[in-house]
């Protein structure tokens, strides 16, 4: 029972970290698209990519908050006597 709960928590944390990783990758990709659109003078498209980047950053921030909440919930290990 305890191992199942631990495994579920590990999976949940992995999923949050994985979401953060991919969202940060997308932020980098959108930055490239944004610069290219600006260089081409397409400011409406550049704004779209700026907004997409912001959405990804919000996802990163929310995942980080959830991980922090989980860390606050988990009791620290007890010292061996």
C-alpha positions as CSV (number, residue, x, y, z in Angstrom):
1,X,0.0,0.0,0.0
2,X,2.7,2.5,1.0
3,X,4.8,1.6,-2.1
4,X,1.8,2.2,-4.4
5,X,1.3,5.6,-2.9
6,X,5.0,6.5,-3.2
7,X,5.0,5.3,-6.8
8,X,1.9,7.4,-7.6
9,X,3.6,10.4,-6.1
10,X,6.8,9.8,-8.1
11,X,4.7,9.5,-11.3
12,X,2.8,12.7,-10.5
13,X,6.0,14.6,-9.8
14,X,7.6,13.2,-13.0
15,X,4.6,14.3,-15.0
16,X,4.8,17.9,-13.6
17,X,8.5,18.1,-14.2
18,X,8.0,16.7,-17.7
19,X,5.3,19.3,-18.4
20,X,7.7,22.0,-17.2
21,X,10.5,20.7,-19.4
22,X,8.4,20.6,-22.6
23,X,6.8,24.0,-21.9
24,X,10.3,25.5,-21.5
25,X,11.4,23.9,-24.7
26,X,8.3,25.5,-26.4
27,X,9.2,28.9,-25.0
28,X,12.6,28.6,-26.8
29,X,11.0,27.5,-30.0
30,X,8.4,30.4,-29.9
31,X,11.3,32.8,-29.2
32,X,12.9,31.7,-32.6
33,X,9.5,32.1,-34.4
34,X,8.9,35.4,-32.7
35,X,12.3,36.8,-33.8
36,X,11.8,35.6,-37.4
37,X,8.4,37.2,-37.6
38,X,9.7,40.5,-36.3
39,X,12.6,40.3,-38.7
40,X,10.1,39.8,-41.5
41,X,8.0,42.7,-40.3
42,X,5.1,40.5,-39.4
43,X,4.2,42.0,-36.0
44,X,0.8,40.4,-35.7
45,X,2.4,37.0,-36.0
46,X,5.2,38.0,-33.6
47,X,2.5,39.0,-31.1
48,X,0.8,35.6,-31.5
49,X,4.1,33.9,-30.7
50,X,4.7,36.2,-27.7
51,X,1.2,35.2,-26.4
52,X,2.0,31.5,-26.9
53,X,5.2,32.0,-25.0
54,X,3.4,33.6,-22.1
55,X,0.9,30.7,-22.0
56,X,3.7,28.2,-21.8
57,X,5.4,30.3,-19.1
58,X,2.2,30.3,-17.1
59,X,2.1,26.5,-17.4
60,X,5.7,26.3,-16.1
61,X,4.8,28.6,-13.2
62,X,1.7,26.6,-12.2
63,X,3.6,23.3,-12.4
64,X,6.3,24.7,-10.2
65,X,3.6,25.9,-7.7
66,X,2.1,22.4,-7.6
67,X,5.5,20.8,-7.0
68,X,6.1,23.3,-4.2
69,X,2.7,22.4,-2.7
70,X,3.6,18.7,-2.9
71,X,7.0,19.4,-1.3
72,X,5.4,21.2,1.6
73,X,2.9,18.3,2.0
74,X,5.5,15.6,2.2
75,X,7.0,15.1,5.6
76,X,10.8,15.2,5.8
77,X,12.4,11.8,6.5
78,X,13.0,11.1,10.1
79,X,16.6,10.8,11.4
80,X,17.9,7.4,12.3
81,X,18.4,7.1,16.0
